[in-house]
Amino acid sequence: MKSTQILLVATVLLGVLWPRASGAQNAPPRLDVTVDPTSITLGDPVTVAVTITHPLDTHLIWPDPVELAPFELLAMTVTEPVVDNDRLRSTAELAVTTFELGELTVPTFLVQVVSDDETTDPFSLSTNPAVITVTSVGRDDSGDIRDIKGPLTIPFQVITLLPWVIGIVMGGAALYWLVRRYYFRRPTSETRPAPPPPARPADEVAYESLLALELSGLLTRGEVKTYHIRLSDIMRVYVEGRFNVQAMEMTTGEVLAGLRTTGTRSDVVGRFRQLLDRCDLVKFAKHRPEPTDCHDLVGLGRGLVDVTTLAAVPSPNTEASPTQERVA
């Protein structure tokens, strides 16, 4: 008896639930559209949510791209389908915006429902049009465009100018003090720079340099080339100081030509040639004379200083003394 009752209850339940389950599975797909918000200002984003309920053995094909003019699609997010009462629920969220004013309609688009086993033809669903009101930024309640506001005025107060006036006065006083201190101050004996010492006579410098070269011991150490280079430089410095001929920057030929322009006697120019040529042979031609043959060069240089020093040159208005007759 109990087995019969249980079988009867199971039959009744199967008869009640089976039609409901098969009916839910075989129900047509359904599409819902929600818009949030429905009223925006120019350029604000709007979310359009499209939800589709479809059978378990089907999947959706969303349009790519979605044409939504006069709206612009900012982003589109499609979520994974979820099971809801023996059916699948798929959702796509579209973020859109627009830069046109008025009541604008979001255009419809198609979504295809395709069976997984491809035994039935695809089924297309169309979204419902949605109206969105777009208003301008800066519009007042009357709908008129607001007038352009004039520039703001800065309130004037004397106290705001006081720091500037003080700064200008102090800056002017500092500038006046600096001008008086550094430009109009009379030099005194304490601040007046000492005059430079008078230049030493060229012959005095040459005599000291020749003596120092003679006592340097270069020839004793076998530094013949260094000896000749220093002797040539001493005589060239003397020519610059005595005759104002830039001998340190000239070749030997140019030095001799410069001496001739000063009225120096030809025999004296010849003695300068002899000394400078012997130095150039060692400096440039790699000539290596014996040290004993070089001692007379200092004497030759000292003799040239003797006959060309200013004390040995006769004045144009005086008779030449026996000593002065040595120089032309």
C-alpha positions as CSV (number, residue, x, y, z in Angstrom):
1,M,0.0,0.0,0.0
2,K,2.8,2.4,0.9
3,S,4.7,1.7,-2.4
4,T,1.6,2.4,-4.4
5,Q,1.1,5.8,-2.6
6,I,4.8,6.8,-3.2
7,L,4.5,5.9,-6.9
8,L,1.3,7.9,-7.2
9,V,3.0,11.0,-5.6
10,A,6.1,10.8,-7.9
11,T,3.9,10.5,-10.9
12,V,1.9,13.6,-9.9
13,L,5.0,15.6,-9.3
14,L,6.6,14.6,-12.6
15,G,3.5,15.5,-14.4
16,V,3.5,19.0,-12.8
17,L,7.2,19.8,-12.9
18,W,8.2,18.4,-16.3
19,P,6.0,20.7,-18.4
20,R,7.4,23.7,-16.4
21,A,11.0,22.7,-17.1
22,S,10.6,22.0,-20.7
23,G,8.5,25.1,-21.1
24,A,11.3,27.3,-19.5
25,Q,13.9,25.6,-21.7
26,N,11.9,26.1,-24.9
27,A,10.8,29.7,-24.2
28,P,12.0,32.3,-26.8
29,P,15.0,34.5,-25.9
30,R,14.1,37.8,-24.2
31,L,16.0,41.2,-24.4
32,D,15.9,44.1,-22.0
33,V,17.6,47.5,-22.3
34,T,18.2,49.9,-19.4
35,V,19.8,53.4,-19.6
36,D,21.3,55.2,-16.7
37,P,21.0,58.2,-16.5
38,T,18.4,59.3,-19.0
39,S,19.3,63.0,-18.7
40,I,22.8,64.3,-19.0
41,T,24.8,67.5,-19.8
42,L,27.0,67.7,-22.9
43,G,29.8,65.2,-22.8
44,D,28.7,63.2,-19.7
45,P,28.9,59.4,-19.9
46,V,25.8,57.2,-20.1
47,T,25.6,53.4,-19.4
48,V,23.4,51.4,-21.7
49,A,22.9,47.8,-20.3
50,V,21.6,45.1,-22.6
51,T,20.4,41.9,-20.9
52,I,19.4,38.8,-22.9
53,T,17.9,35.6,-21.5
54,H,18.3,32.6,-23.8
55,P,18.3,28.8,-23.7
56,L,21.2,26.8,-22.2
57,D,22.3,25.3,-25.5
58,T,22.7,28.7,-27.2
59,H,25.3,31.5,-27.3
60,L,25.2,35.1,-28.4
61,I,27.0,37.0,-31.2
62,W,27.3,40.7,-30.4
63,P,27.8,43.2,-33.2
64,D,31.3,44.5,-33.7
65,P,31.5,47.5,-34.0
66,V,28.2,48.8,-32.6
67,E,26.9,51.8,-34.5
68,L,25.3,54.2,-32.1
69,A,25.4,57.6,-33.9
70,P,24.8,60.4,-32.7
71,F,26.3,58.8,-29.6
72,E,30.0,57.8,-29.4
73,L,30.9,54.4,-27.9
74,L,33.5,54.9,-25.1
75,A,33.8,51.2,-24.0
76,M,31.9,47.9,-24.2
77,T,32.0,45.2,-21.6
78,V,30.4,41.7,-22.1
79,T,30.1,39.6,-19.0
80,E,30.1,35.8,-18.8
81,P,26.7,34.2,-19.1
82,V,25.1,33.0,-15.8
83,V,22.5,30.3,-15.3
84,D,19.1,31.7,-14.1
85,N,16.1,29.3,-13.8
86,D,17.4,26.7,-16.4
87,R,18.3,29.6,-18.8
88,L,21.3,31.7,-19.5
89,R,21.5,35.4,-18.8
90,S,24.1,37.4,-20.8
91,T,24.7,41.1,-20.2
92,A,26.7,43.8,-22.2
93,E,27.3,47.3,-20.8
94,L,28.0,50.1,-23.3
95,A,29.5,53.4,-22.0
96,V,28.5,56.1,-24.5
97,T,28.5,59.9,-24.7
98,T,27.4,62.6,-27.1
99,F,28.2,66.2,-27.9
100,E,24.8,67.1,-29.4
101,L,22.0,68.8,-27.6
102,G,18.3,67.8,-27.3
103,E,16.4,64.6,-26.9
104,L,18.5,62.0,-28.6
105,T,17.6,58.4,-29.3
106,V,20.0,55.5,-28.8
107,P,19.8,53.6,-32.1
108,T,18.8,49.9,-32.1
109,F,21.1,47.1,-33.0
110,L,20.8,43.3,-33.5
111,V,22.2,40.5,-31.4
112,Q,22.2,37.0,-32.8
113,V,21.3,33.9,-30.7
114,V,23.0,30.8,-32.2
115,S,22.5,27.2,-31.0
116,D,25.6,25.4,-29.9
117,D,25.1,22.4,-32.2
118,E,24.1,24.7,-35.1
119,T,21.0,22.5,-35.8
120,T,18.7,25.5,-35.9
121,D,19.0,28.8,-37.7
122,P,20.3,31.8,-35.8
123,F,17.7,34.0,-34.2
124,S,18.2,37.8,-34.1
125,L,17.0,40.1,-31.3
126,S,16.7,43.9,-31.7
127,T,17.3,46.3,-28.9
128,N,14.6,48.8,-28.0
129,P,15.3,52.5,-28.7
130,A,16.0,54.6,-25.7
131,V,15.7,58.4,-25.4
132,I,18.3,60.5,-23.6
133,T,17.9,64.2,-22.9
134,V,21.2,66.2,-23.4
135,T,21.4,69.7,-22.0
136,S,24.2,72.4,-22.4
137,V,26.6,73.2,-19.7
138,G,26.1,76.8,-18.4
139,R,22.5,77.1,-19.4
140,D,20.2,78.8,-16.9
141,D,16.6,77.9,-16.1
142,S,15.2,80.1,-18.8
143,G,17.2,78.4,-21.5
144,D,19.1,81.5,-22.5
145,I,22.8,81.6,-22.9
146,R,24.4,83.6,-20.2
147,D,26.1,86.9,-21.0
148,I,29.9,87.2,-20.9
149,K,31.0,88.5,-17.5
150,G,33.5,91.4,-17.4
151,P,36.9,91.2,-15.9
152,L,37.1,91.2,-12.1
153,T,38.4,94.3,-10.4
154,I,41.1,94.1,-7.7
155,P,40.1,96.2,-4.7
156,F,42.6,99.0,-4.2
157,Q,44.0,99.7,-0.7
158,V,47.0,101.9,0.2
159,I,48.3,99.2,2.5
160,T,48.8,96.8,-0.4
161,L,51.1,99.3,-2.1
162,L,53.1,100.1,1.0
163,P,55.5,97.2,0.7
164,W,56.2,98.0,-2.9
165,V,56.9,101.7,-2.1
166,I,59.3,100.7,0.7
167,G,61.1,98.3,-1.5
168,I,61.5,100.8,-4.3
169,V,62.9,103.5,-1.9
170,M,65.3,101.0,-0.3
171,G,66.5,99.8,-3.7
172,G,67.1,103.3,-4.9
173,A,69.0,104.2,-1.7
174,A,71.2,101.1,-2.1
175,L,71.9,102.0,-5.8
176,Y,72.8,105.6,-4.9
177,W,75.2,104.4,-2.2
178,L,76.9,101.9,-4.5
179,V,77.3,104.6,-7.2
180,R,78.8,107.1,-4.8
181,R,81.1,104.4,-3.3
182,Y,82.6,102.9,-6.5
183,Y,82.2,105.6,-9.2
184,F,82.5,109.0,-7.5
185,R,84.9,108.3,-4.7
186,R,88.1,110.3,-5.2
187,P,91.2,108.2,-5.1
188,T,93.5,108.8,-2.1
189,S,97.2,108.1,-1.6
190,E,96.1,104.9,0.2
191,T,93.9,103.6,-2.6
192,R,95.9,104.9,-5.6
193,P,97.7,102.0,-7.1
194,A,101.5,102.2,-7.0
195,P,103.1,102.9,-10.4
196,P,104.7,99.9,-12.0
197,P,108.5,99.7,-11.6
198,P,110.5,101.0,-14.6
199,A,111.5,98.4,-17.2
200,R,115.1,97.3,-16.8
201,P,117.5,98.2,-19.6
202,A,117.8,95.5,-22.2
203,D,121.6,95.4,-21.9
204,E,121.5,94.9,-18.1
205,V,119.1,91.9,-18.6
206,A,121.2,90.5,-21.3
207,Y,124.5,90.7,-19.3
208,E,122.8,88.9,-16.3
209,S,121.3,86.2,-18.5
210,L,124.6,85.5,-20.3
211,L,126.4,85.3,-17.0
212,A,123.8,82.9,-15.7
213,L,124.1,80.7,-18.8
214,E,127.9,80.7,-18.5
215,L,127.7,79.5,-14.9
216,S,124.9,77.0,-15.5
217,G,127.2,74.1,-16.3
218,L,125.1,72.9,-19.3
219,L,128.2,72.3,-21.4
220,T,129.9,70.4,-18.6
221,R,126.9,68.1,-18.4
222,G,126.8,67.7,-22.2
223,E,123.5,69.5,-22.7
224,V,124.8,71.3,-25.8
225,K,121.4,71.7,-27.5
226,T,119.8,73.3,-24.4
227,Y,122.8,75.7,-24.1
228,H,122.3,76.9,-27.7
229,I,118.6,77.3,-27.4
230,R,119.0,79.5,-24.2
231,L,121.7,81.6,-25.9
232,S,119.5,82.2,-28.9
233,D,116.6,83.2,-26.7
234,I,118.7,85.6,-24.7
235,M,120.0,87.4,-27.8
236,R,116.5,87.6,-29.3
237,V,115.0,89.0,-26.1
238,Y,117.8,91.6,-26.2
239,V,117.0,92.5,-29.8
240,E,113.3,93.0,-28.9
241,G,114.2,95.3,-25.9
242,R,116.9,97.2,-27.6
243,F,115.7,97.6,-31.3
244,N,111.9,96.9,-30.9
245,V,112.1,94.0,-33.3
246,Q,109.8,91.1,-32.4
247,A,112.7,88.6,-32.7
248,M,111.1,85.9,-30.6
249,E,108.4,85.4,-33.2
250,M,110.7,85.6,-36.3
251,T,113.1,83.4,-38.1
252,T,116.8,84.3,-38.2
253,G,116.5,85.9,-41.6
254,E,113.6,88.0,-40.4
255,V,115.5,89.1,-37.3
256,L,118.5,90.2,-39.5
257,A,116.2,92.1,-41.9
258,G,114.6,93.9,-38.9
259,L,118.0,94.9,-37.6
260,R,118.9,96.4,-41.0
261,T,115.7,98.6,-40.9
262,T,117.0,100.1,-37.6
263,G,120.2,101.4,-39.2
264,T,122.5,98.9,-37.5
265,R,125.9,98.6,-39.2
266,S,126.3,95.7,-41.6
267,D,129.3,94.3,-39.7
268,V,127.2,94.1,-36.5
269,V,124.4,92.5,-38.4
270,G,127.0,90.0,-39.7
271,R,128.0,89.1,-36.2
272,F,124.4,88.6,-35.2
273,R,124.1,86.3,-38.2
274,Q,127.1,84.3,-37.1
275,L,125.8,83.8,-33.5
276,L,122.2,82.9,-34.5
277,D,123.3,80.6,-37.4
278,R,125.5,78.6,-35.1
279,C,122.6,78.2,-32.6
280,D,120.2,77.2,-35.4
281,L,122.6,74.5,-36.6
282,V,122.3,72.9,-33.2
283,K,118.6,73.5,-32.8
284,F,117.4,72.4,-36.2
285,A,120.2,70.6,-38.1
286,K,121.2,68.3,-35.2
287,H,124.7,69.6,-35.3
288,R,126.7,68.5,-32.2
289,P,129.8,70.6,-31.7
290,E,132.3,69.8,-29.0
291,P,131.6,71.6,-25.7
292,T,135.0,73.4,-25.9
293,D,133.9,74.9,-29.2
294,C,130.8,76.5,-27.6
295,H,132.4,78.7,-24.9
296,D,133.2,81.5,-27.3
297,L,129.5,82.0,-28.1
298,V,128.7,83.7,-24.8
299,G,131.7,86.0,-25.4
300,L,130.3,86.8,-28.9
301,G,126.9,87.6,-27.5
302,R,128.4,89.8,-24.8
303,G,130.4,91.7,-27.4
304,L,127.3,92.3,-29.4
305,V,125.6,93.8,-26.4
306,D,128.7,96.0,-25.8
307,V,128.6,97.6,-29.2
308,T,124.8,98.0,-29.5
309,T,123.9,99.2,-26.0
310,L,122.3,102.6,-25.9
311,A,125.3,104.0,-24.0
312,A,127.5,103.2,-27.0
313,V,125.2,104.8,-29.6
314,P,126.2,108.5,-30.4
315,S,123.6,111.2,-30.1
316,P,122.9,112.9,-33.5
317,N,123.8,116.3,-32.0
318,T,127.1,115.3,-30.4
319,E,130.5,114.2,-31.8
320,A,131.2,110.6,-31.5
321,S,133.6,109.7,-28.7
322,P,136.4,107.1,-29.3
323,T,134.1,104.5,-27.6
324,Q,131.1,105.5,-29.6
325,E,132.9,105.1,-32.9
326,R,132.5,101.3,-32.5
327,V,128.9,101.5,-33.6
328,A,127.5,103.1,-36.8
